[in-house]
Amino acid sequence: MAAKAGDNPDSLMTLATIFCLRNLRKTMCYQGFRSKLSLRSDIFLPSEICDKLVNTYMELVHTDSTFEPEESFFQLFSDPRSTRLTRVQLREDFVRDRDLEAIKKQDLIELHLTYCNSLSSRSLKTLTSFRETMVSLCLFGCSHIFYRKGSAPLACNEDTEDEESPASRQALETDFHFAGFNRLRLLNLGGLPDEVDAENLLKPLKSLTSLDLSNVQLLGTAFLSQWKDRLASLVLYNVDLSEELVSTVVEITNLRHLDVSRESRRTSKFKMTRKILTAIVQRLVNLVSLDVSGHIMLDNCTVPHFEEAMGRPSIEPCKSSIYPFQDLKRPLQFLGLYDTTLCNVTHIPAYKVTGSKNEDQVLNAIEGYTEFRPELAHRAINQLFDIARIQHCSQLLRALQLVIAALKCHKYDKSIQVTGSAALFYLTNTEYRSDQSVRLRREVIQVVLNGMEQYQEVTVQRNCCLTLCNFSIPEELEFQYSRVNQLLLKILEPARQDESIQRIAVHLCNALVCQVDNHHKEAVGKMGFVKCDQVMEFSWSALWNITDETPDNCQMFLNCRGMSLFLECLQEFPDKQELHRNMLGLLGNVAEVKALRPQLLTPQFISVFSNLLDSKADGIEVSYNACGVLSHIVFDGPEVWSMEEPPRDTVMDKMWDAIQSWDVTSRRNINYRSFEPILRLLPQSIAPVSQHWATWALYNLVSVYPSKYCPLLIKEGGITLLEKVLELESSQPETKDMASKVMEQCETFKEDPMETSHGQEVNYGQRG
């Protein structure tokens, strides 16, 4: 059998790393002085393992809500005699000054800090500890690192660190410089504050081969010439272009990657002319990657439409629909044309192109821009959403993996969460489902739940709930069972006013408790689901399921004024048939618990149940369920019937009349997983009408749905109990006759196990 998309297992290294991180005290560490986490003295970890531990730790912190961060985690790597770190990637506000200080004795080769806005200039000082070994440094989006903490003295108290707001960081750090970073080759200063003079900051770095100055305001451009013989990669995303800057750039003749793209054409004053593109191509002969996304392109850049539309699409430079690229010696490996008119032409001389013309260009854009340009990735994911919704996504695995990666990378970016969750809804629906592996679908579930936890905003919640509806419930959600239910219950809080989301949430809760064991049902009850009644009809259906053979939840229902709510709903909604069926189904579960039946044995409740015996709502369902409730109550005998009105005999006579009126061939809106609550009413003489109701129920189910219910009845010992019904003198002739028919039906089924009825259960309610 061929493997499904995304079915590759994790490596043993990855699995072992995650296990150790989740069980630090049982594997590598012990609880030291003042409960401080310490590394065991007999452990030495090489850089391959230490790097993996730190980088996986960061991933778990940001993508797994069940993972508990350790306050002193980075202290485990403070001593290079027992741990060796070389390549570390840290991101988001979770990272603090003290974390970097903890590892300052390590000989780091690579340090990537992304959006670490909790870092202050204290961390700049720590960076100097790595100056002799550092080869690659990224400070993308870490704008606060260039400021001292304004309200704290230089030797600030760590305890106040997390309480300070970025606004308090007023004083620009002027003492830091890159002197001594002689091995530094790759530097990313994306988002450098305007107050920082990039030219002076970079002056000591003589050997850079890669420089990223995204979103940096450059006062001059000539300083870039100092690397004209060395620089291989230059990124100037969202940097205001000018003829002077272009002239400087084309002098850096060893460039292999050049990015002069912008976020949007709307923010661009500079026009990308044919002359400029030609100069870039002709002067930078080593170029293999170019990004000019977001620029206004003049019409004279492309060949006439009638010419370029001829022939099959080609990547050969000589056939290029874009005039300047006809001078390329070979096709580019990458060409960024996102949000430009050039992406729409036929012949583009590049193996990978970003744009919006087709699915391939859109996926390339998501892949290329997710990490550092969420504003572009958001737009590209939105275009993928349209492709999946209106057309057909032909690269499903790649699309899903890219959207999952974007949602993980930008957990705190609302726009990514909105568009990503919407795209996932269409990428996981029935059309694509058969191609997806269990592992891939679990990844989708996890990022969806991350979004629900992080954002209470209506659109995100709705998208996430709808996406969960694409999964087999409860089977595919069982590995996150408690977490899913807690998030859904939060949606059902009274303060939430969006009824459409609440209806979806109750549908999901209902499905989650419909087919699981009692352990799960009790757990959901303790979470508080039995206390929810916001979305009436769906809630009662869910309550019916969650109380099934779960006495604790039945007790909780009564404790939470459940019977009062039942009476109020009957009065307020006298004609809602499905509501009545669901309420009576739930009360049938309560009536099955002997210890709780006395609370139902009041004149008011018995009169209501008795009156509902005459109901024709939803076929026989309301009458059937009311009779089931009364069957359990009268089964306790005349001695517990302490009320004078209504008399027990009168109620039982009415039950007989109701049962006689039902069509035994009725198709049912009910789904039994066990007959045990029915079977306990068979071998007894205390209440013959209860015995008759139970026998009728069995006959109806085994005759209309023999393939499902005959095996179930045989398996649970029902035939033996029916034989006892025939032996009892107290059993009524009609009951004995029906019991014989049930046994005959099961015997016939064993001889010819073919479904004889085309009836199909509709699983609105769960029973047994």
Secondary structure by P-SEA (a helix, b strand, c coil): cccccccccccaaaaaaaaaaaccccccccccccccccccccccccaaaaaaaaaaaaaaacccccbbbbccccccccccccccccbbbbbcccccaaaaaaaccccccbbbbcccccccaaaaaaaaaacccccbbbbccccccccccccccccccccccccccccccccccccccccccccccbbbbccccccccccccccccccccbbbbcccccccccccccccccccbbbbccccccaaaaaaaaacccccbbbbcccccccccccccaaaaaaaaaaaccccbbbbcccccccccccccccccccccccccccccccccccccccccbbbbcccccccccccccccccccccaaaaaaaaaacccccaaaaaaaaaaaaaaaacccccaaaaaaaaaaaaaaaccccaaaaaaaaaaaaaaacccccccccaaaaaaaaaaaaaaaaacccaaaaaaaaaaaaacccccccccaaaaaaaaaaaaaccccccaaaaaaaaaaaaaaaccccaaaaaaaaaacccccccccaaaaaaaaaaacccaaaaaaaaaaaaaaaaaaaaaacccaaaaaaaaaaaaaaaaaccccccccccaaaaaaaaaaccccccccaaaaaaaaaaaaaacccccccccccccaaaaaaaaaaaaaacccccccccccccaaaaaaaccccccaaaaaaaaaaaaaaaaacccccaaaaaaaaaaaaaaaaaacccccaaaaaaaaaaaaaaaaaaaccccccccccccccccc
